[in-house]
Amino acid sequence: MIREIERSAISGWLALPVLLIVLIGSTLGFITAVQEPISAWMIVLWVLVWVIDFTMMTGLFVVNPNEAKVLQLFGRYVGTVKMPGLRWANPFFTKRRISQRIRNFETTRLKVNDRDGNPIDIAAVVVWRVVETAEACFEVDDYNNYVHVQSEAALRNLTTSYPYDTHLENQMSLRGNTAEVAAHLKTEIQDRLSKAGVEVIEARFSHLAYAAEIAAAMLQRQQAGAIIAARQRIVEGAVGMVEMALEMLNKKGIVNLDEERKATMVSNLLVVLCGERAAQPVVNTGTLYQ
């Protein structure tokens, strides 16, 4: 792999006055040479100096902040100039501009199946910048297009690794663990883009939803799953409360219940605690067994 070589260039503010003085001097010398008596070899000399000086002026170039110029000499990589300002280098160097500013890219809305096989619409925003100019120039054909294609490929691959939603506490999902999944997405995109000299600063979801053709059905499924999960929590709490009530009654000796009466009490408490509507109390005016 071609690695970046940071190269220093001569300040253009030092080279420019020298080149202007030589240009003016060669122009005055040419004017003097064409006057009587005419000197042919002096004319040729001053024309040659003027051409060389003009050629040297083409070596001036500007480097903007957060920008780099990649220098090549007849196809060979020479180095990268990052120092901002007016600079001068060999006029035969080709100078390619590479922006190192932070950019962001939003993928198109992709229709991908999640881990459970449900089609979902998903999109992401990737914040990135170039850190290795040589790799960005020479390791890939077009690093901008490479970032776009590989980001979408990483997003597709990540989506198939997680379910859209889950009611299990220890299972990660796209909707329930957005921050953790976004961190995984950033890592996966970075692994793909490192060979292009690109650093991924942030990656996050910009759109996440079920595909239109199953959105209504999945909404009913989510509602049913939420009801089941809530019922499980209610039953767990009700059983704990019944257990605590029986234990306290027995511990304090308030009343002694046989197994049949315990079963009746447990049944009544579970009905009261797990019922969707408020229970209607019935006052027993007889004995415990009538």
C-alpha positions in Angstrom: 0.0 0.0 0.0 1.1 3.5 -0.7 1.5 5.5 2.5 1.3 9.2 2.9 4.5 11.2 2.9 4.1 14.7 4.2 6.3 17.1 2.2 7.2 20.7 2.9 7.1 23.2 0.1 8.8 26.6 -0.3 6.8 29.5 0.8 5.2 31.2 -2.3 5.7 34.6 -0.7 9.5 34.0 -1.0 9.5 32.6 -4.5 7.0 35.1 -6.0 9.2 38.3 -5.6 12.2 36.5 -7.0 10.3 35.3 -10.0 8.8 38.7 -10.6 12.2 40.4 -10.5 13.6 37.9 -12.9 10.6 38.4 -15.2 11.0 42.2 -15.2 14.7 41.9 -15.7 14.4 39.5 -18.6 11.8 41.8 -20.2 14.1 44.9 -19.9 17.0 42.9 -21.1 15.1 41.8 -24.2 14.0 45.4 -24.9 17.7 46.4 -24.7 18.9 43.6 -26.9 16.5 44.5 -29.8 17.8 48.1 -29.9 20.7 49.1 -32.0 23.1 47.5 -32.2 21.0 44.3 -32.3 22.5 41.3 -30.5 21.0 38.0 -31.7 22.5 35.8 -29.0 21.3 38.3 -26.2 17.8 38.2 -27.6 17.8 34.4 -27.5 19.2 34.4 -24.0 16.6 36.8 -22.6 13.8 34.9 -24.3 15.1 31.7 -22.8 15.3 33.3 -19.4 11.7 34.7 -19.8 10.4 31.2 -20.8 12.1 29.5 -17.9 10.9 32.1 -15.4 7.3 31.8 -16.7 7.5 28.1 -16.4 8.8 28.4 -12.8 5.8 30.6 -12.0 3.5 27.7 -12.8 4.9 26.0 -9.7 3.0 28.4 -7.4 -0.1 26.9 -5.8 -2.4 27.6 -2.9 -3.2 25.2 0.0 -6.4 26.1 1.8 -7.1 25.2 5.5 -8.1 21.5 6.0 -6.9 20.8 2.5 -3.9 18.9 1.0 -2.2 18.8 -2.3 -0.9 15.5 -3.5 2.2 15.9 -5.6 3.2 13.5 -8.5 6.1 13.6 -10.9 5.3 11.8 -14.1 3.1 9.4 -12.3 5.3 8.8 -9.3 4.0 9.8 -5.9 6.3 12.5 -4.4 4.5 13.6 -1.3 1.6 15.6 0.2 1.7 19.3 1.1 -0.7 20.2 4.0 0.7 23.5 5.2 -1.9 26.2 4.2 -0.9 29.3 2.3 0.8 30.2 -0.9 3.4 27.5 -1.8 5.9 26.8 -4.5 7.1 23.4 -5.8 8.6 21.9 -8.9 6.5 23.2 -11.8 6.5 19.7 -13.3 4.7 18.3 -10.3 1.0 17.6 -10.9 -1.0 18.8 -7.9 -4.2 17.0 -6.9 -6.5 18.7 -4.4 -7.8 16.5 -1.5 -10.2 18.0 1.0 -9.7 16.9 4.6 -12.8 18.6 5.9 -15.5 16.7 7.7 -18.2 15.5 5.4 -21.5 13.7 5.9 -23.3 11.3 3.7 -26.8 9.9 4.0 -27.5 6.5 2.4 -30.6 5.9 0.4 -33.5 4.2 2.1 -32.7 0.5 1.8 -35.2 -2.3 2.0 -33.5 -5.1 3.9 -34.6 -8.2 5.8 -33.7 -8.2 9.5 -32.5 -11.3 11.4 -36.0 -12.6 11.7 -36.7 -12.2 8.0 -39.0 -9.1 8.3 -38.5 -6.5 5.5 -37.6 -3.1 6.9 -36.7 0.3 5.5 -33.5 1.7 6.9 -31.1 4.6 6.2 -28.1 6.0 8.0 -25.9 9.1 8.1 -22.2 8.6 8.0 -19.8 11.4 9.1 -16.3 11.0 7.7 -13.1 12.7 6.5 -9.9 11.8 4.6 -6.9 11.2 6.9 -4.5 9.4 4.5 -4.4 11.3 1.2 -2.1 8.9 -0.6 -4.4 5.9 0.1 -7.5 8.0 -0.9 -5.8 8.9 -4.2 -4.1 5.7 -5.2 -5.7 2.7 -3.4 -9.2 3.3 -4.7 -10.5 4.6 -8.0 -12.9 7.2 -6.5 -12.9 7.5 -2.8 -16.2 9.4 -2.6 -18.0 6.7 -4.5 -16.2 4.1 -2.5 -17.5 5.6 0.8 -21.0 5.6 -0.5 -21.0 2.0 -1.8 -19.3 0.5 1.2 -21.4 2.4 3.7 -24.6 1.0 2.2 -23.1 -2.5 2.0 -22.1 -2.3 5.7 -25.6 -1.1 6.6 -27.2 -4.0 4.7 -24.9 -6.5 6.4 -25.5 -5.1 9.9 -29.3 -5.1 9.5 -29.4 -8.8 8.9 -27.6 -9.4 12.3 -30.3 -7.9 14.5 -34.1 -8.2 14.8 -36.1 -5.0 14.4 -37.7 -5.4 17.8 -37.6 -7.8 20.7 -39.2 -8.2 24.2 -36.3 -10.2 25.6 -34.2 -8.3 28.1 -30.8 -9.6 27.0 -31.4 -9.5 23.3 -30.3 -6.4 21.2 -32.6 -5.0 18.6 -32.4 -2.2 16.0 -35.1 -0.2 17.6 -34.4 -0.9 21.3 -30.5 -0.6 21.2 -30.0 2.2 18.8 -26.7 3.5 20.3 -25.1 0.1 20.6 -26.1 -0.9 17.1 -24.9 2.5 15.7 -21.5 1.9 17.4 -21.3 -1.5 15.7 -22.3 0.1 12.4 -19.5 2.7 12.8 -16.9 -0.1 13.4 -18.1 -2.1 10.4 -17.9 0.9 8.1 -14.5 1.9 9.4 -13.2 -1.6 8.7 -14.3 -1.3 5.1 -13.0 2.3 4.6 -9.6 2.0 6.3 -7.9 0.9 3.1 -9.1 4.1 1.4 -7.5 6.4 4.0 -10.9 7.5 5.4 -11.8 7.9 9.1 -15.4 7.4 10.2 -16.3 9.9 12.9 -19.9 8.9 13.4 -22.6 6.6 12.0 -26.2 6.7 13.1 -29.7 5.7 11.8 -31.7 8.4 10.1 -34.7 6.2 9.2 -35.9 2.9 10.7 -39.3 1.4 10.0 -41.1 -1.7 8.9 -41.6 -1.9 5.1 -45.0 -0.6 4.0 -46.4 -4.0 3.0 -46.1 -5.5 6.5 -46.3 -2.4 8.7 -49.9 -3.0 9.7 -49.4 -6.6 10.5 -46.2 -6.0 12.5 -48.0 -3.3 14.4 -50.6 -5.8 15.6 -47.7 -8.2 16.4 -46.0 -5.6 18.4 -49.2 -4.8 20.3 -49.8 -8.5 21.0 -46.2 -9.0 22.1 -46.4 -5.9 24.4 -49.6 -7.3 26.0 -48.0 -10.7 26.6 -45.0 -9.1 28.1 -47.1 -6.9 30.3 -49.2 -9.9 31.4 -46.1 -11.9 32.3 -45.0 -9.0 34.5 -48.4 -8.7 36.1 -48.6 -12.5 36.8 -45.1 -12.5 38.3 -46.0 -9.5 40.6 -49.4 -11.1 41.6 -47.8 -14.4 42.5 -45.2 -12.6 44.7 -48.0 -10.6 46.4 -50.0 -13.7 47.1 -47.0 -15.5 48.5 -46.2 -12.6 50.7 -49.8 -12.3 52.0 -49.9 -16.0 52.9 -46.5 -15.8 54.6 -47.5 -12.8 56.7 -50.8 -14.3 57.7 -49.1 -17.5 58.8 -46.2 -15.7 60.6 -48.5 -13.4 62.6 -51.0 -16.1 63.4 -54.0 -14.0 62.3 -55.9 -16.9 60.8 -55.1 -20.6 60.2 -56.2 -21.8 56.7 -56.3 -25.4 55.5 -55.1 -26.2 52.0 -58.5 -25.8 50.5 -59.0 -22.3 51.9 -55.5 -21.4 50.9 -56.3 -22.4 47.3 -59.5 -20.4 47.4 -57.7 -17.3 48.7 -55.0 -17.7 46.1 -57.6 -18.0 43.4 -59.5 -14.9 44.6 -56.3 -12.8 44.9 -55.1 -13.7 41.5 -58.4 -12.8 40.0 -58.3 -9.4 41.7 -54.7 -8.7 40.9 -54.7 -10.0 37.3 -58.1 -8.8 36.2 -58.4 -5.9 33.7 -61.3 -4.3 35.6 -61.7 -3.4 39.2 -63.0 -6.2 41.4 -66.5 -5.9 43.0 -66.1 -6.9 46.7 -68.6 -9.4 48.2 -69.0 -9.2 52.0 -69.3 -12.6 53.7 -71.7 -12.4 56.6 -71.5 -16.0 57.5 -68.6 -18.1 58.8 -65.4 -18.8 57.0 -66.8 -22.1 55.6 -70.2 -20.8 54.5 
